[in-house]
Amino acid sequence: MARAMAPASFGSGYAASPARPAAMAPMMRSNDEDEEERSVVGMMEASDDAASFGDKGEFFEYRVGPRIALKRGGSAMVPLLAVKLDAKKERIWRTGSQPAPDLVLSFKNTSEAVLEEGAAVIYDGDVYAGESMVPYSARGTDVKLSFAKDLAVRCKHSERSSFVTSALRLQRDCLRVDSRTEWKHTFTVESDHAEAIDVIVELPSSSNRKLVSGSAKPFESTASFHRFKLSVPPGSRVSLEVDEDETSYSRSEYAQLEAAQIDAWLEQRLLEVSHATAMKEALARFAEWRKLDRQKREVAGERQELYEKQRRINEQLAVLKDGGPEAQLRLRYVKELEAAQDDLAALDAKEKRLAKEADDAGAAAWRAILGEVK
């Protein structure tokens, strides 16, 4: 099966060889397996005038110029692109991954060509260093190829969090509670190398979380990560602390507050004494309102029982005759029906009284609160 390679040589002695684009012209010439392992320099020389490239409508095109001859059943490597780019080796570690950081080849695609997705071979000079996958890379984009692990370096991350109430805001309909969650991250990097190294640690970023002023500053931030660089002396261990916080707020109904919580806020100086006094007074009124409301519901239950009793009496009266032995029984049912009607009238009066007292208690509670709302 035909294969192709588009090699590229980078500074600092590293090279990557991206796989060919998905649409490819026929191979340039036949090679055996030994020839495919030629050096980067040889590939650079062999790629001269091998292909031209450029935009073609919405696509990017590589076009092989020379004619290509292959033996039947043979295959060949076709160097499509060879260009020198400034590149560097980085050690990058991300929270949640294994202790050893990734060895990463980083460069900007300044080749004026679009790099297609495919396999790559990384060289340290002319020495094989590892393999990676090149992502689809438009011109001018930054590319990072992870090709190995540095087992001589161990990274660790720990996290502590705390939750505090930062402010209280008395509003007309509820109490707004402003809160802040704080995270303290500790990165530790230990190296067995005989020379000093740099390790980049990545902390996931979030639109809700913010780095605390005065904390360690990243040298780079993206939509996904904050990146911090730790310089580790030979055979040493270093640590870095990073602080984040997130602000949020919640709504608390005044009627659902508790006196102990109000006392705690007062002790933390989140409430003024007058506010705390007014809120406790409102709590007492709300408690009275809940008691009266519960009594109203009990009255409603009693009324329903009386309605059911009247229904049964009316059913009995419908089948009883006015004269004879049934007359006495009918009279008794009529008296019970009249008594039930009197009880309903009393319940109506009680319910109206409870409703007014509950309204008064609720109004008093809100007057106490609104008197403190600015």
C-alpha positions, -999 to 999 in steps of 0.1 A, spaced: 0 0 0 13 35 -9 24 57 20 35 93 21 53 116 46 55 154 47 86 160 69 94 193 87 126 201 105 125 223 136 150 242 157 166 229 188 174 197 171 138 184 169 119 173 138 84 162 132 71 143 102 33 148 96 14 123 76 3 133 41 -30 151 35 -61 128 30 -61 136 -8 -27 128 -23 -12 124 -57 6 92 -66 40 84 -50 72 100 -63 95 70 -65 100 35 -50 118 30 -17 125 0 5 121 1 43 157 12 49 154 42 27 123 53 46 144 57 77 167 82 61 178 113 82 159 145 84 186 163 64 182 138 36 145 142 36 149 180 34 171 176 4 148 151 -13 118 173 -9 131 201 -31 106 208 -58 87 177 -47 53 194 -44 36 227 -47 8 238 -24 -18 266 -20 -54 274 -15 -80 259 -38 -114 274 -30 -123 264 5 -96 237 5 -58 235 7 -40 216 -20 -7 198 -23 3 190 -59 31 166 -68 49 178 -99 73 151 -112 60 119 -126 60 90 -102 69 54 -110 63 25 -86 70 -12 -90 39 -34 -89 29 -38 -53 56 -13 -42 53 17 -20 72 50 -15 75 80 8 68 113 -9 82 144 9 55 170 3 68 198 25 101 204 43 106 236 62 126 248 92 106 262 121 116 275 155 106 249 180 112 241 216 109 212 240 86 217 270 76 196 300 39 201 306 19 186 334 -19 189 338 -38 184 370 -53 149 373 -28 132 350 0 107 360 30 122 380 54 122 350 50 153 328 46 151 290 76 160 268 61 183 243 74 197 210 60 233 206 61 254 176 41 279 155 31 268 120 48 295 100 53 273 70 26 290 49 10 256 45 -19 239 62 -7 208 81 -31 179 78 -39 156 107 -16 126 109 12 107 125 45 123 133 80 110 143 100 133 166 138 134 164 163 148 189 189 157 164 191 126 143 181 104 173 146 90 175 127 106 204 91 95 201 59 96 181 29 118 182 -2 129 162 -2 163 144 -36 180 147 -51 198 118 -31 230 120 -39 262 100 -13 286 91 -1 307 121 -15 284 148 5 271 178 11 234 177 20 212 206 30 176 201 32 153 231 57 126 222 70 110 255 69 111 293 98 125 315 100 97 341 128 116 359 102 142 370 73 138 394 44 163 397 17 165 423 -13 187 429 -33 192 461 -63 214 467 -81 229 498 -113 248 497 -133 270 520 -167 287 519 -174 321 535 -204 345 535 -190 378 523 -220 401 525 -257 403 532 -281 425 513 -316 432 527 -340 434 498 -377 440 498 -387 404 489 -358 384 504 -324 384 519 -296 381 494 -266 362 507 -233 369 489 -208 341 493 -172 333 482 -157 299 477 -119 299 480 -95 273 466 -58 270 474 -39 249 449 -4 235 457 18 222 429 49 202 438 75 192 412 105 169 420 133 163 396 161 137 394 178 155 365 214 166 369 206 199 353 181 226 360 148 222 341 115 241 337 81 224 341 49 240 330 18 231 351 -17 236 338 -46 245 360 -81 243 344 -97 277 341 -133 286 345 -154 316 337 -167 315 373 -134 312 391 -109 340 393 -73 340 403 -69 359 436 -50 392 435 -15 387 450 -14 350 442 10 334 417 4 348 382 4 325 351 27 333 322 -1 323 299 -39 319 301 -62 303 276 -99 296 275 -92 262 291 -61 266 312 -38 288 333 -2 279 327 25 284 354 62 277 350 83 262 378 121 263 375 135 233 393 172 232 403 192 199 397 179 171 419 155 193 438 119 199 446 99 231 443 63 241 452 39 267 439 7 279 455 -21 293 434 -53 309 449 -87 310 432 -120 322 443 -156 322 430 -183 346 441 -220 336 441 -252 346 458 -284 329 470 -318 341 481 -331 333 516 -367 339 525 -371 360 556 -397 337 570 -373 307 567 -344 323 587 -333 311 621 -324 331 651 -291 312 655 -281 322 619 -289 358 626 -267 358 657 -238 342 637 -241 369 610 -242 396 637 -211 382 653 -193 382 619 -203 419 615 -223 411 584 -254 426 600 -259 458 620 -276 455 654 -307 473 642 -310 449 612 -306 418 635 -332 432 659 -357 438 631 -351 404 616 -356 387 649 -388 406 654 -399 396 620 -391 360 628 -415 361 658 -442 376 636 -436 350 609 -438 322 635 -472 337 647 -483 339 611 -474 302 605 -493 292 637 -524 311 625 -521 297 590 -520 262 604 -551 268 624 -568 281 593 -560 248 575 -574 229 605 -607 249 602 -608 240 565 -605 204 574 -633 207 600 -655 224 574 -649 196 549 -660 170 576 -692 190 582 -699 192 544 -696 154 543 -719 150 573 -745 172 557 -743 152 525 -750 119 543 -779 135 562 -795 148 530 -792 113 515 -811 99 545 -837 125 544 -843 118 507 -855 83 515 -874 89 547 -912 94 547 -928 124 564 -953 102 584 -954 70 603 -925 56 623 -899 74 600 -912 108 610 -893 108 643 -861 97 627 -866 124 600 -870 150 626 -838 140 643 -819 142 611 -833 177 604 -821 189 638 -786 174 631 -786 192 598 -795 225 615 -767 220 641 -742 213 613 -752 245 596 -747 264 628 -712 248 632 -704 259 596 -713 295 604 -691 294 635 -662 280 614 -667 307 588 -664 334 615 -634 316 631 -617 314 597 -622 351 590 -608 360 624 -577 337 619 -572 351 584 -572 387 597 -549 379 626 -525 360 602 -526 390 578 -518 413 607 -489 392 618 -475 390 583 -479 427 578 -461 434 611 -433 411 600 -428 429 567 -430 463 584 -402 453 607 -380 442 577 -389 470 553 -382 496 579 -345 485 577 -343 481 539 -325 511 523 
